[in-house]
């Protein structure tokens, strides 16, 4: 390779190539690992950060994929080292993996900084893993490639194709409505998730891996390859090949994660009808890259980009495997090139323009044309008003149309457990016109901002055929969810935001077209209520939870830790 770095130019050289006792020790311990000098000395050292775990079904195949990455690294003349890092399993980790996103980000940053590493391959895909890995890597700022875990196979039940998450919510409501029974649920239990990989709907995982590809940190087409497809193995090997080239070119993550790249990622997410969770994560990721990204950027861009991906839950029909074979993200992006910054670099090409050359769409119903969109505007709207002075979001394309402008009386729940226990109580008198309000479910109040935002409807309304109501909370919701759910209300109720002052019976108006959310209570009454408000008790008295409570920022600024999000340099360690 003509631009190959000399050994002394590699970051790992200070561990392996200098004189002295420490260097002798580093070499001796590498011999202890069983490596010959010619296997690693003078070669780029590539860290493979693997979020594999026995309890993370989204990542259970990544142990094997890491071998493919290593294969690519060896072929390109590098030296691969695999690092196990925290696994954030959306299915099992409580109260929510969002509580631990910043922990994985810290782990990623510090591993890359403290070891003899010249470049990194990040392996993840389950919802919080993608932003966590990229946040930490952005702070460390080495050459980096991201390997998405890939979507699982489509679910199947009898003669229906199932979408993980989306159909879970649907059929759970059908069971509560008395329309299906335990036998059907047992069949669904075995048919909903049929293989390794993350959710195969356009949920948070698919949205964020697509955002990663749009940012330019994956090899082209990587984000939609099914997890068990042989193409996924080849993609992992290609990432291993590519990262060695990036080290030699000294193309760091900061060269890729530009302001233009984040604008294109927002455009992509909105045009895919992607998850509302991407709003929080992209703002946090941008902050780590030194790029200012705000809720207003999302709302501005949403008005310029149509939804073209007919993928559930924002679309009506298809799943990620269909999207992949219809052209994947390159095909999708080829239809919105006028909205993108085509002259910025990616990990694979000098410009995005080159990367998209020759990209095609093979099914116009999966990836729609501009004159036949799923929706005329991007799939997420940002709301403002006296109930959310710092903003809130709604995925309006997945809500029933008649609820997008709605006024109704509030029914307020102070916490999720109380809501679960009382939602079916007939004495509450809940009707389809009511507005369900959940508070103390935000970043501090949750804690960790759990996916509680798709509040369940009362059983008796489900039995009447009601399937959607206006719901408001400072929580998040799963990207696989749907409904007229107003989320991420900021500031959250736990810190005294206006949501803390709402009382059952108060009138609330949601107007998506006007982008407003308003509580119809006069300012004097709100001030009286504020004077009577008492802060809730502290969630954690010690440990990581206490650090989280002390440092976490609000939803509108990305829920990063203040000490991680702030500007400032960190010196490389002295290895001698």
KAMO-V454676 format. One record per backbone hydrogen bond with DSSP energy under -0.5 kcal/mol. NH is the residue of the N-H (numbers start at 0). CO is the residue of the C=O. E is the energy in kcal/mol with one decimal. If there is no record, write none. Layout:
nh co e
NH CO E
NH CO E
This chain:
nh co e
3 0 -1.8
8 5 -2.3
9 5 -0.5
9 6 -1.4
12 9 -1.3
13 10 -1.2
14 11 -1.3
15 11 -2.0
16 12 -3.4
17 12 -0.7
23 19 -2.1
24 20 -2.5
25 21 -2.7
26 22 -2.4
27 23 -2.4
28 24 -2.6
29 25 -1.5
30 26 -2.0
31 27 -1.8
32 28 -1.1
33 30 -1.7
34 29 -1.7
38 35 -1.3
39 35 -0.7
39 36 -1.2
40 36 -2.8
42 39 -2.1
45 43 -0.6
45 78 -2.5
46 44 -0.6
46 118 -2.6
47 80 -3.0
48 46 -0.7
48 120 -2.5
49 47 -0.8
49 82 -2.6
50 48 -0.5
50 122 -1.2
55 52 -1.1
56 54 -0.6
58 55 -1.5
59 55 -0.7
61 58 -2.2
63 60 -0.7
64 60 -1.8
65 61 -1.9
66 62 -0.6
66 63 -1.0
67 63 -1.0
68 64 -2.1
69 65 -2.5
70 66 -2.2
71 67 -2.0
72 68 -2.4
73 69 -3.0
74 70 -2.3
75 71 -1.7
76 73 -1.6
77 72 -2.9
78 43 -3.1
80 45 -2.9
82 47 -3.3
84 49 -2.2
87 85 -0.5
88 86 -0.8
89 87 -0.8
92 88 -2.5
98 95 -1.6
99 96 -1.5
100 96 -0.6
100 97 -0.6
103 99 -2.0
104 100 -2.0
105 101 -2.2
106 102 -2.5
107 103 -2.7
108 104 -2.3
109 105 -2.7
110 106 -2.4
111 107 -2.1
112 108 -1.7
113 109 -2.3
114 110 -1.2
116 114 -2.3
117 44 -3.0
118 44 -1.4
119 142 -2.3
120 46 -3.0
121 144 -2.6
122 48 -2.5
123 121 -0.6
123 146 -1.6
128 125 -2.8
129 125 -0.8
130 126 -0.6
131 127 -2.1
132 128 -2.8
133 129 -2.2
134 130 -2.8
135 131 -2.3
136 132 -2.5
137 133 -2.3
138 134 -1.7
139 135 -1.8
140 136 -3.0
141 136 -0.5
142 117 -0.7
144 119 -2.1
145 216 -3.2
146 121 -3.6
147 145 -0.6
148 123 -1.6
151 197 -2.9
154 161 -2.1
155 190 -1.9
156 159 -2.3
159 156 -2.8
161 154 -2.3
161 159 -0.5
163 161 -0.5
165 163 -2.4
166 162 -2.9
167 162 -0.5
168 164 -2.7
169 165 -1.8
170 166 -2.7
171 167 -2.0
172 168 -1.9
173 169 -1.7
174 170 -2.2
175 171 -2.3
176 172 -1.9
177 174 -1.5
178 173 -2.6
179 173 -0.7
184 180 -1.8
185 181 -2.2
186 182 -1.8
187 183 -2.6
188 184 -2.2
189 185 -1.0
189 186 -0.6
190 186 -0.8
190 187 -0.7
191 187 -1.8
193 152 -0.5
196 56 -1.6
197 149 -2.1
201 311 -3.5
202 200 -1.6
206 202 -2.4
207 203 -2.6
208 204 -2.4
209 205 -2.0
210 206 -2.0
211 207 -2.2
212 208 -2.1
213 209 -2.7
214 210 -2.4
215 211 -1.0
215 212 -0.6
216 211 -2.0
221 218 -1.8
223 220 -0.7
224 221 -0.9
226 150 -2.7
228 225 -1.6
231 228 -1.8
232 228 -0.8
233 229 -1.8
234 230 -2.3
235 231 -2.0
236 232 -2.0
237 233 -2.4
238 234 -2.1
239 235 -1.7
240 236 -2.1
241 237 -2.5
242 238 -2.2
243 239 -1.0
244 240 -1.2
245 241 -2.3
246 242 -1.9
247 243 -2.0
248 244 -2.1
249 245 -0.9
249 246 -0.7
250 245 -2.1
251 249 -1.0
252 141 -0.9
254 251 -1.2
255 251 -0.7
255 252 -1.1
256 252 -2.9
257 255 -2.1
261 257 -2.0
262 258 -2.1
263 259 -2.1
264 260 -2.0
265 261 -2.3
266 262 -2.3
267 263 -2.3
268 264 -2.6
269 265 -2.5
270 266 -2.3
271 267 -1.7
272 269 -0.9
273 268 -2.6
277 274 -1.2
278 275 -1.5
279 275 -0.7
280 276 -2.1
281 277 -2.8
282 278 -1.6
283 279 -2.0
284 280 -2.9
285 281 -2.7
286 282 -2.0
287 283 -1.7
288 284 -1.3
289 286 -1.3
290 285 -3.0
292 290 -0.7
297 293 -1.3
298 294 -2.2
299 295 -2.6
300 296 -2.5
301 297 -2.4
302 298 -1.0
302 299 -0.6
303 300 -2.1
304 300 -1.1
306 374 -2.1
307 270 -2.3
307 305 -0.7
308 270 -1.2
309 307 -0.8
309 365 -3.1
310 308 -1.6
311 317 -2.6
314 310 -2.8
317 309 -1.8
319 199 -3.1
321 318 -0.5
322 318 -1.9
323 319 -2.7
324 320 -2.2
325 321 -1.3
326 323 -1.4
327 322 -2.7
330 326 -2.1
331 327 -2.2
332 328 -3.2
333 329 -1.8
334 331 -1.6
335 332 -1.7
338 335 -2.2
339 336 -1.3
341 339 -0.9
343 340 -0.8
345 348 -2.4
346 215 -2.7
351 343 -1.7
352 341 -2.7
354 350 -1.6
355 351 -2.0
356 352 -0.5
356 353 -0.9
358 355 -2.2
361 325 -2.9
362 325 -0.7
365 362 -0.6
366 362 -2.1
367 307 -3.4
367 365 -0.7
371 368 -1.6
372 369 -0.5
373 306 -2.7
374 306 -1.2
377 301 -2.8
378 269 -1.7
380 393 -2.7
382 380 -0.5
382 391 -3.1
383 514 -2.0
386 516 -1.2
387 384 -1.1
389 489 -2.3
390 387 -2.3
391 382 -1.2
392 486 -2.3
393 380 -1.9
394 484 -0.5
395 393 -1.4
396 378 -0.9
397 394 -1.6
398 395 -1.4
402 399 -2.0
403 400 -1.9
405 509 -2.5
407 507 -2.1
409 505 -2.7
410 434 -2.4
412 436 -2.8
418 414 -1.9
419 415 -2.6
420 416 -2.2
421 417 -1.9
422 418 -2.2
424 421 -2.4
425 423 -0.6
427 424 -1.9
428 425 -1.6
433 430 -1.5
434 408 -2.7
435 433 -0.5
435 469 -2.1
436 410 -2.7
437 471 -2.7
438 412 -1.9
445 441 -2.6
447 442 -3.1
448 441 -1.9
451 449 -1.9
452 475 -3.4
454 452 -1.7
460 457 -0.8
461 457 -1.9
462 458 -2.3
463 459 -0.5
464 461 -1.7
465 460 -2.3
469 433 -0.5
470 483 -2.4
471 435 -2.9
472 485 -1.8
473 437 -0.7
475 449 -2.1
480 477 -1.9
482 397 -1.8
484 482 -2.3
485 470 -3.8
485 483 -0.6
486 392 -3.1
486 484 -0.5
487 474 -2.6
488 472 -1.6
489 390 -2.0
494 491 -0.8
495 492 -2.0
496 491 -2.3
499 496 -2.4
500 497 -2.0
501 498 -0.9
504 409 -2.6
505 502 -2.5
507 407 -2.4
508 517 -2.7
509 405 -2.9
510 515 -2.4
511 403 -3.0
514 510 -0.7
514 511 -0.6
515 510 -2.4
516 383 -2.0
517 508 -2.6
519 506 -3.1
519 517 -0.5
520 518 -1.8
525 521 -2.0
526 522 -2.2
527 523 -1.9
528 524 -2.4
529 525 -2.4
530 526 -2.0
531 527 -1.1
532 528 -0.8
532 529 -0.8
545 541 -0.8
545 542 -0.7
546 542 -1.7
547 543 -2.9
548 544 -2.6
549 545 -1.9
550 546 -2.1
551 547 -2.4
552 559 -1.9
556 553 -1.6
557 554 -1.5
558 553 -1.7
561 550 -2.2
563 560 -0.9
564 560 -2.5
565 561 -1.5
572 112 -0.6
574 572 -0.6
